[in-house]
Amino acid sequence: MILAGGSSRRMGRDKLALEVGGLPLLVRAVEALATSCREVLVVGEKGQLPPGVRRIAGERPGGQGPLAGLEAGLAAARNPLVFVAAGDMPFLPGPLVVYLLGRLERGGLCAVVPRYRGRMHPLCAAYHRGLLPRVGPALDGGVRAVHAFVESLDGVEYAGEEELRRFGDPDLFLMSVNTAEDLERARGEAAC
């Protein structure tokens, strides 16, 4: 299990420490994963981690983005099936994690990725650890975006809108907190 930290300084402060519903964003994401996964890794973030969570330093210098975080996490993961979630997703449903990992395992695939409103969500997806040998060459070739890497793969299936709606409102659980408006919205939703 991997929890990718993402850009924590985008909002001028450590955004993963920002609270939604009385808990830091990072803790909310970790708790969603911990209910479904044997191991939770946090890639590259500083700060306090909940008990039982292992921190993995990114191995590539120079801030090469989420794909470099995926590489570090896959290399450190103990399990062959890995769920990647951005740390700024406050409403990730544990049952979705279980579903995507199960679909990955049953299908003999390399990835199962949500696709909602025509947009892929590769930082809320299930991956097979066997992808690791492909990530390094992609990074070495200049690929930085996880969606570009996923688009280059065979053996990827997408979870569509109808499937995703079984787990709640995709507009809510696929949201990331990247702006002050996102934070306000997340806090309002958590208060309901």
C-alpha positions in Angstrom: 0.0 0.0 0.0 1.3 3.4 -0.9 0.1 6.8 0.1 1.7 9.4 -2.3 2.1 12.7 -0.5 2.0 15.1 -3.5 2.8 18.8 -3.4 2.5 19.7 0.2 3.5 23.3 -0.1 1.1 24.3 -2.9 -1.1 26.3 -0.6 1.8 28.1 1.1 2.0 25.7 4.0 2.1 22.0 4.7 -1.3 21.2 3.2 -1.4 17.6 4.4 -1.5 18.9 8.0 -4.6 21.0 7.2 -7.6 19.7 9.1 -10.9 18.5 7.6 -13.4 17.2 10.1 -11.0 17.6 13.0 -8.3 15.4 11.3 -5.3 16.3 9.2 -5.7 15.4 5.5 -2.8 12.9 5.7 -4.5 11.1 8.7 -7.8 11.0 6.9 -6.2 9.3 3.8 -4.1 6.9 5.9 -7.2 5.9 7.9 -9.1 5.1 4.7 -6.2 2.9 3.5 -5.5 1.3 6.8 -9.0 -0.2 6.9 -8.3 -2.1 3.7 -4.6 -2.6 3.4 -2.0 -4.6 5.4 0.6 -1.9 4.9 0.5 1.9 4.5 3.5 3.8 3.1 3.9 7.5 2.9 6.3 8.6 0.1 8.4 11.6 0.6 6.5 13.6 3.2 7.8 15.1 6.3 5.8 15.5 9.5 4.0 13.3 12.0 2.8 9.9 10.8 0.1 7.8 12.5 1.4 4.7 14.2 2.1 1.7 12.0 2.8 3.8 8.9 6.1 3.6 7.2 7.8 6.6 5.5 9.6 6.1 2.2 12.0 8.7 0.9 11.9 9.3 -2.8 15.0 8.0 -4.4 15.3 10.5 -7.2 16.6 14.0 -6.6 15.0 17.1 -7.9 11.3 16.8 -7.3 10.4 14.6 -10.3 6.8 14.5 -9.3 4.2 11.8 -8.5 5.6 9.2 -10.9 8.9 9.3 -9.0 6.9 8.8 -5.8 5.2 5.8 -7.4 8.6 4.3 -8.3 9.8 4.7 -4.7 6.6 3.3 -3.3 6.5 0.3 -5.6 10.1 -0.5 -4.8 9.4 -0.4 -1.0 6.0 -2.2 -1.1 5.9 -5.7 0.4 2.7 -6.6 -1.3 2.3 -7.3 -5.1 -1.0 -5.3 -5.2 -0.6 -1.7 -4.3 -3.2 1.1 -4.0 -1.9 4.6 -4.7 -3.8 7.5 -3.1 -2.9 11.2 -3.0 -2.6 12.4 0.6 -4.9 15.3 0.0 -8.0 13.2 -0.7 -10.2 13.7 2.4 -13.1 11.4 1.4 -11.5 8.3 0.0 -13.9 5.4 0.7 -12.2 2.2 2.0 -14.7 0.0 0.1 -13.5 1.6 -3.2 -9.9 0.7 -2.3 -11.0 -2.9 -1.7 -13.0 -3.1 -4.9 -10.2 -1.7 -7.2 -7.6 -4.0 -5.6 -9.9 -7.0 -6.0 -10.6 -6.2 -9.6 -6.8 -5.8 -10.2 -6.2 -9.2 -8.6 -9.0 -11.1 -10.5 -8.2 -9.5 -13.8 -4.5 -10.3 -14.0 -4.0 -6.6 -14.9 -1.2 -4.1 -14.2 -3.6 -1.3 -13.1 -7.2 -0.4 -12.4 -7.8 3.3 -12.6 -11.0 5.3 -12.0 -12.2 7.4 -15.0 -14.8 10.0 -14.1 -16.2 12.7 -16.4 -13.7 11.8 -19.0 -10.7 12.2 -16.7 -8.4 9.5 -15.4 -7.6 9.5 -11.6 -4.2 7.7 -11.4 -3.6 8.9 -7.9 -6.6 6.9 -6.6 -5.9 3.6 -8.3 -4.7 0.0 -7.9 -1.4 -1.1 -9.4 0.6 -4.3 -9.6 4.1 -4.1 -8.2 5.3 -5.8 -11.4 5.1 -2.4 -13.1 8.3 -1.2 -11.2 10.7 -2.1 -14.0 8.7 0.2 -16.4 8.6 3.2 -14.2 12.4 4.0 -14.1 12.7 4.1 -17.9 9.7 6.3 -18.2 11.2 8.8 -15.7 14.5 8.6 -17.5 12.7 9.4 -20.7 11.2 12.6 -19.2 7.8 11.3 -18.2 6.7 13.0 -14.9 2.9 12.6 -14.9 1.4 9.4 -13.7 -1.5 9.7 -16.2 1.0 9.8 -19.1 2.7 6.7 -17.7 -0.6 4.9 -17.3 -1.7 5.8 -20.9 1.5 4.1 -22.2 0.6 0.7 -20.5 -1.1 -2.4 -21.7 -3.2 -4.2 -19.2 -5.0 -1.2 -17.7 -8.7 -1.2 -17.1 -10.8 1.7 -16.0 -13.5 1.9 -13.4 -16.3 3.9 -15.0 -18.8 6.3 -13.6 -21.5 3.7 -12.9 -19.1 1.6 -10.9 -17.7 4.5 -9.0 -21.2 5.7 -8.0 -21.6 2.5 -5.9 -19.1 4.0 -3.4 -20.7 7.4 -3.1 -20.4 10.7 -5.0 -17.3 10.6 -7.2 -17.2 14.4 -7.2 -16.6 14.2 -3.5 -14.4 11.2 -3.0 -12.1 11.9 -6.0 -11.5 15.5 -5.0 -8.1 16.7 -3.9 -7.5 19.7 -1.7 -5.4 22.0 -3.9 -6.9 25.5 -3.2 -8.5 27.4 -0.4 -11.8 26.9 -2.1 -11.3 23.1 -2.1 -10.4 23.2 1.6 -13.5 25.2 2.4 -15.7 22.7 0.4 -14.1 19.7 2.1 -14.6 21.2 5.6 -18.3 22.0 4.7 -18.8 18.4 3.5 -17.2 16.9 6.6 -19.5 19.0 8.8 -22.6 17.5 7.2 
